[in-house]
Amino acid sequence: MTGHSESTSKTYLYLRVGLVALALFLGASLVLEMAFGRTEWLGSISAYYYTPVRSVFVGTLCAMGVCLIAIKGRDRPREDLMLNLAGMCAPVVALCPTPLDDRSVCGSATPCVPDTVVPGVVNNIEALLVVGALAVLFAARTVRRGREERRDLLALAISAVGLTAFALWFALGRDSFLDYAHYGTAVPMFGLIVAVALVNAAKVDEFVAAGGTLTVGRAATYRRAYRWIAYVMGWVIGGALALFVVKAASGAEPFARWVFVVEALLLVAFTAFWVLQTLQYAEDGTPD
């Protein structure tokens, strides 16, 4: 394994520690509000955007997005691209809230994002698009100046196309954007994390062969753990999609607060994945 400076190794490790801390921060805020706050147990974690949890919810997901983009995966461009795309989705999940199913707020047009919230959402998404465009330009300049392979240019092109499509949806389909942008980015974000976990499971042995310090037995343990995390997240996402179809077809909730349960399970699995990453790199060092 190529040597790294102590500051580089610690920065790489602390990014992962930061992701774990952010997930715990959000979890703690939710538990405190549910246990001691005035808000009843809502149907989804996302709905806590409209409660005192909002600042933690928005801040946590935006910070997670930055961390996901900053972390570079071993398997380029696949893992790196997936982390970048997941990082691009996270702020949208935070800044564009889940629509409310409340006739006292929405009238007959349920569900809806309340009119009082819309100006803030528009301002925040516009600011996000400005930063996203600048980030893509910076990445393009970095690729041109470095000795990157064509696969990195492809990853950059995919990110640029995704950002452009997102901007067009926001500009030309504002109503549908407000209705579906939260879900349309939350599901891909978790799906991409599932894929990253699978890539890590497949690459543990390769990492060891390239000079990592893990023993074969320890590598097998990490491989199994990554796979189980990916399987659990995949099963949860698949089950959630099936329940959504049932609700759309019948109009009835499959069971009370099922969305909250799905999101809570995904948050736990997400935290477990980054705890595992933190333990692996604390033990094995910074990957090349």
N, C-alpha and C positions, 0 to 999 in steps of 0.2 A: 504494500500500500504506500502511495506517495505520502511523504511527510507534509504536515500542515502546521502552520504557526499555532500557538496556544490560543491567540485571539480568534483566529478563524474557526478552530474546533469548538471553542466556547460559544461563539456567535451561532454556529450551526445547531449546536445542542440547545441553546437558550430559545431559539425560534420554536423548537418543538415543545419545550417546557412552557413557552408562552401560549401556544395553542391549547395545551392542557389546562393552564390557568384560566384562559378565557372561557373554555367550556364549563369549568367549575364555577366561575364567576356568574355565568348565566344561570346555571343550575341552582346556585345559592340564592340568587335574587328571586327566582320562581318559587322556591320552597318557602322563603321568608314571607312572600306576599300571600301564598296559599295558606300558610299556617297562622300568620299574625296580622295580615292586611285585611282590608275591607272587601277585597275582591273574592267572589266565590270561585270555585273550581271551574274554569272555562273549558270550552270544547277543544281548544288547541293551544299549543305554546305560542303560536303566531298571534293569537288573539290578545295576548298579554301586551302587545304593542299599545293597546288602548288603556293600559293601566299604569301604575307607578313603575312597572318593570321596563317601560319603554326605553329609557336612556341606556340601561344595561343591555337590553336586547339589540338596539341599533349599534351601540358602540362595540359590543362584542363581535357581532357579525362583520362589521366593517373592518375591525382589527384582524379577525380571522382571514378575511379576504386578502389583506396585505401580507400576512404571514404565509398563506398558501402560495401566493405569487412569488414571494421572496425565496422560499425553499426550492432548491433545485434537486430534482430526482436523479437517481443513478441511471435509470434506463431512459436515455434521451433518444428521440423526442417524446416517446409515449408518456412516461410518467410525468415529465416536466410539463408537457402540454396539458395533461389532465389536471395537474395541480393548478396551472395558470387559469384554465377555464373554470374550475371550481372556485378559485379566488375571485374571478370576475363575477360569478353568480352571487356570491355571498352578500356583497353590499346591496344588491337589488332585492334580495330576500328581506334585508333589514329595512330598506328605505321605502319600498312599496308594500304596504301592509296587506294582510289578508282582508278581503271584503267582509263586512258585517252582515249577518242575517238578522236584522233588527228593523221591523216595520216602523217603530217609533222614530228611527233615524232615517231610514231609506224610503219610507212610504211603500208604494207598490213595487218599486224597482229594487227588490231584494234578490241577492245580496248586493251590497254596494260599499265603496270607500266613501265615508262621510264627506260632504262638501267642505266642512271645516278643515279637513285633513288634506284635501286635494292640492291646494296651493303649495303646501310644504313638500308634498311628494314631487310635484312638478319641479320646484326649485332644486330639490336634492338630486333628482335624476339628471337634470340639466347639468348640475355641477359635476356629477359622476361621469357624464359623457365627455365633458371638457377634460377631466383628468385622464379618462380612458384613452382619448385621442392623443393626448400628450405622451402617455405611456407607450402607446403603439409606435409613435414617431421615435421615441427614445430607443425602443427595442430595435426598430429598423436601423437606426444609426449604429447601434452596438453590433448588430449582425454584419453590417457592411464593413465596419472597421476591424472585426475579428476574423478569424479563420474558421468560420462555422461551415458546416456541411449543408447541403441542400435541404436536408430534412428539417433543419432549424428554420430555414426560410419558409418551408411548408407550414410549420407550426405557427410562425408569425402571420402567414397569410390566413390561416384558419381563425386566429384570434381577431385579425382585422375584419374579416368577413362577418364574424359573429358580432363584433361591436357595431358594424355598419347596419346589419339586419336589426339589431336591438334598437338603434337610433331611429331607423325608419318606422319600426313598430310603434315606438313612443310618439313620433311626430305625426304619423298618418292614421294610427288606430288607437287614439287616446282612450276611448271607452273600453275597448277590449284589453288594452294594456293594463288599465287600473283593475279590471276584473281578474286577469289571469297572470300577470307578470310575476306575482309572488309565487304561485304554484309552478309556473313555467320555468322558474330558475331554481326553486328549492329541490324539485325532483331530480333535475340533471346534476345539481351540486352533490347530492348524496350518492347518486349513481356513479359519478366520477370518483368519489372517494372509495366506493366499492371496487372499481376497476384498479385504483392505485393500490389498494390492499392486496388484490390478486397479483398485480405485478410484483409487489414486494415479496409475496410468498414464492413466486417463481424465481426471483433473483437472489434469494438468500444464499443458496449454494454457490451461485456464480460469484457473489461478493466474497465469500470465503475463499474460493479458488483463486481470486485475484489478489489475495494477500490479507484478507481480514483475519482477525484474531479469534473469532468464534470457533469453537470445536464443532465437529460434525454433529454431535448430539445436540448442542445448543442451537445450531443452525436449524436442525429438524424441528426443535421446539418452537422457534420463531415462525418457521414456515407453516406449521399446523395452526398456530395462533392467528396469523394473518389470514389464512384461509377461512377459519371459523368466523372471524370478524366479518370478512367479505360475504360469507354465506348468510350470516344472520342479517346483515344489512340488506342483502338481496332478497331474502325471504320477507323481510318487513316491507320493503318497497313493493314487491310483487303482491303481497297480501293487501297493502293499502290501495293499490290500483284496482284489485278485485273488489274490495269493499266500496270503492268509489263508483265502480260500474253498477254494483248492486243498488247503491243509493240513487244513481242517475236513472236506473230502470224502474225502481219501485217508488222512489220519492221518500223512502223511510230510512232512518239512520240504522245501520247494522247493529250497533250497540252504543250506549251512551259514551260520549267523549272518546270515541275510537281514534279520532285524529290526534288528540293529545297523547294517547298511548303510543301511537305510531311515531310521533315526533320525539317523545321521550326516549323510546327505544333506540331511535337513530342517534340521538344526542349521546346516549350512553355508549353505543358502539363507536361513534366518532371519537369520543374521549378515550375509549379503550385502545383504539388504533394508535393514537398519538402518544399515549402512555407507553405502548409497546415500542413505537419508534424511538422514543426518548430513552428507554431502557437499552434497546439494541445499540444505539450510537454512543451512549454513555459507556457501554461495555466494549464496543468494537471500534470506536473512533469515527472520525468524519469520513464519509465515502468519497472516492475520487470523482 
